Amino acid sequence: MSKTREVLKEVARTRLEVELTDDVIESGKKFSDIGVDSLEAIELIVELEEALDIELDDRRLDDVECIKDLAEYLAEFD
C-alpha cells in the first residue's frame, strides 16, 4: 500500500470523519457522493499537503473530479 494512500485514508477519517476504503477510492465516486462538500475537499487538500510535506499544483487539482483522481495524483509523490 502506498504511503500517500494511507495518509489520504487517515486524513479523511480524522479530519472529515469519512471512512475511505480501497473500494471506495477505486469506485471513482465524486467527493459529494462520499459526503465531502467543496469546502471540506479544500481542507482535505491542505491537510494532505501538510501531512505529506508536498505542494499540489492548483491547475492539476482543477482536473481532480473524484477521490480516485486525487489518489492517483497523490501516488505520483510516492
Backbone bond lengths (Angstrom), bond angles and torsions (degrees), N, CA, C in turn:
res aa  C-N    CA-C-N  psi(-1)  N-CA   C-N-CA  omega(-1)  CA-C   N-CA-C  phi
1 M - - - 1.451 - - 1.524 108.83 -
2 S 1.301 115.44 138.17 1.456 119.22 -177.46 1.526 111.14 -75.53
3 K 1.313 114.43 149.63 1.462 120.30 179.08 1.528 110.67 -61.42
4 T 1.329 116.46 -43.20 1.466 118.96 -176.71 1.526 111.40 -65.82
5 R 1.330 117.70 -36.57 1.467 119.98 178.86 1.531 110.11 -66.46
6 E 1.302 116.66 -40.92 1.469 120.11 178.68 1.531 110.59 -63.71
7 V 1.339 116.51 -41.09 1.465 120.60 177.83 1.530 109.69 -65.55
8 L 1.321 117.67 -40.80 1.463 121.42 176.93 1.526 110.64 -57.61
9 K 1.315 117.09 -47.24 1.468 121.30 179.53 1.529 110.84 -61.65
10 E 1.330 116.23 -45.17 1.464 120.73 -177.50 1.523 111.59 -66.23
11 V 1.321 117.68 -44.46 1.465 121.12 179.88 1.532 110.10 -64.56
12 A 1.330 116.94 -41.96 1.471 120.02 178.40 1.527 110.31 -61.93
13 R 1.319 116.36 -40.13 1.466 120.29 -178.81 1.520 111.72 -69.05
14 T 1.317 117.33 -47.14 1.460 119.94 -174.51 1.526 112.84 -81.57
15 R 1.310 117.13 -38.98 1.471 120.75 -175.54 1.527 112.76 -84.15
16 L 1.345 116.08 -40.25 1.459 120.48 -174.10 1.523 113.79 -111.59
17 E 1.330 115.93 -5.66 1.458 121.84 -176.82 1.523 111.45 56.75
18 V 1.343 114.95 41.64 1.460 122.70 178.15 1.521 107.62 -118.49
19 E 1.334 116.26 125.62 1.460 120.36 177.46 1.524 109.10 -86.72
20 L 1.313 116.42 115.95 1.454 121.73 176.42 1.521 108.93 -104.37
21 T 1.297 115.77 121.26 1.463 120.87 172.38 1.528 107.07 -103.53
22 D 1.309 116.06 168.27 1.468 119.09 176.38 1.528 110.53 -60.22
23 D 1.336 116.52 -37.07 1.471 120.15 179.23 1.518 111.57 -63.42
24 V 1.327 116.80 -41.93 1.470 120.60 178.83 1.525 109.68 -64.81
25 I 1.318 116.48 -44.18 1.465 120.24 -179.93 1.521 110.23 -62.29
26 E 1.307 117.44 -47.33 1.463 121.65 -177.05 1.522 113.24 -71.71
27 S 1.325 117.63 -16.95 1.469 120.62 -178.10 1.525 112.69 -66.97
28 G 1.325 116.40 -21.21 1.464 119.29 -179.00 1.515 113.32 78.50
29 K 1.342 116.58 18.88 1.461 119.71 179.41 1.521 110.74 -65.20
30 K 1.304 114.76 142.30 1.457 120.31 175.38 1.520 108.62 -69.26
31 F 1.319 116.00 159.08 1.460 120.68 -178.78 1.532 111.04 -55.98
32 S 1.325 117.20 -43.26 1.467 120.43 -178.94 1.526 111.63 -62.38
33 D 1.330 117.52 -30.25 1.466 121.40 179.43 1.523 112.65 -70.94
34 I 1.319 116.84 -18.71 1.471 119.59 177.62 1.524 111.06 -106.75
35 G 1.340 116.03 11.70 1.462 120.36 174.80 1.510 115.10 87.63
36 V 1.332 117.99 22.34 1.459 121.93 -178.63 1.532 108.34 -114.46
37 D 1.345 116.00 117.02 1.468 118.91 177.96 1.530 109.89 -85.05
38 S 1.322 116.54 178.47 1.468 119.90 -173.67 1.529 112.94 -63.96
39 L 1.324 117.85 -38.28 1.464 120.24 178.16 1.526 110.19 -66.17
40 E 1.308 117.17 -42.65 1.461 120.39 178.42 1.523 111.48 -64.62
41 A 1.328 117.04 -34.85 1.462 120.29 177.59 1.528 110.32 -63.08
42 I 1.328 116.77 -41.02 1.465 120.99 177.25 1.525 110.25 -64.03
43 E 1.322 116.73 -43.83 1.462 120.88 177.99 1.530 110.55 -61.46
44 L 1.324 116.35 -38.85 1.461 121.04 177.83 1.523 110.53 -61.77
45 I 1.319 116.47 -45.12 1.471 121.23 179.82 1.530 110.62 -61.00
46 V 1.320 116.70 -47.30 1.466 121.17 -179.73 1.522 110.36 -60.63
47 E 1.310 116.45 -44.86 1.466 120.76 -179.93 1.527 111.38 -64.44
48 L 1.325 116.61 -39.72 1.470 120.29 177.86 1.520 111.26 -64.53
49 E 1.322 117.45 -42.26 1.460 120.48 178.12 1.525 110.47 -59.73
50 E 1.320 116.81 -42.34 1.466 120.64 179.69 1.524 110.98 -67.90
51 A 1.325 116.68 -46.63 1.465 121.09 -176.07 1.525 111.98 -65.31
52 L 1.327 116.09 -34.97 1.463 120.38 -177.71 1.519 113.30 -97.82
53 D 1.333 116.39 -4.43 1.459 122.29 -177.69 1.534 111.12 53.72
54 I 1.340 113.59 52.45 1.463 121.23 179.08 1.524 108.89 -131.92
55 E 1.329 115.66 167.70 1.455 120.85 173.14 1.522 107.58 -125.66
56 L 1.315 115.89 117.98 1.453 121.30 -179.75 1.524 109.57 -86.83
57 D 1.314 115.62 143.03 1.462 122.64 -178.39 1.531 109.68 -78.40
58 D 1.326 116.89 122.50 1.463 121.67 -178.63 1.524 112.12 -58.14
59 R 1.320 116.87 -37.80 1.474 119.67 179.47 1.519 110.86 -66.35
60 R 1.314 117.22 -38.19 1.473 120.61 176.09 1.518 110.46 -67.29
61 L 1.328 116.11 -37.76 1.462 119.68 179.97 1.521 111.88 -65.99
62 D 1.334 117.12 -27.33 1.466 120.42 176.48 1.528 111.38 -60.25
63 D 1.325 117.25 -26.95 1.467 122.27 -179.71 1.525 112.63 -87.53
64 V 1.316 117.36 -6.95 1.457 121.22 -179.97 1.528 108.67 -80.58
65 E 1.324 115.20 111.99 1.457 120.49 -177.04 1.520 113.33 -108.17
66 C 1.327 116.29 -16.27 1.459 119.25 -177.48 1.531 109.38 -148.36
67 I 1.303 114.73 171.64 1.461 120.11 -176.77 1.539 110.63 -64.66
68 K 1.330 117.56 -31.12 1.469 120.67 177.71 1.522 110.36 -65.18
69 D 1.333 117.24 -42.32 1.467 120.90 177.80 1.526 110.59 -58.86
70 L 1.334 115.78 -42.89 1.461 119.85 179.82 1.528 110.54 -64.67
71 A 1.322 117.13 -44.65 1.466 120.72 179.67 1.524 110.90 -60.96
72 E 1.331 117.00 -40.41 1.471 120.55 179.20 1.524 111.32 -67.14
73 Y 1.324 116.84 -38.91 1.468 120.09 177.14 1.526 109.79 -65.41
74 L 1.311 117.13 -45.21 1.467 120.57 179.46 1.522 111.65 -61.90
75 A 1.331 117.34 -33.68 1.461 121.07 -178.94 1.526 112.06 -60.89
76 E 1.315 116.65 -22.55 1.467 120.25 177.40 1.521 111.80 -65.61
77 F 1.330 117.39 -16.56 1.463 122.08 -178.55 1.525 112.16 -97.37
78 D 1.335 117.18 0.76 1.474 119.94 178.06 1.501 111.28 -71.68
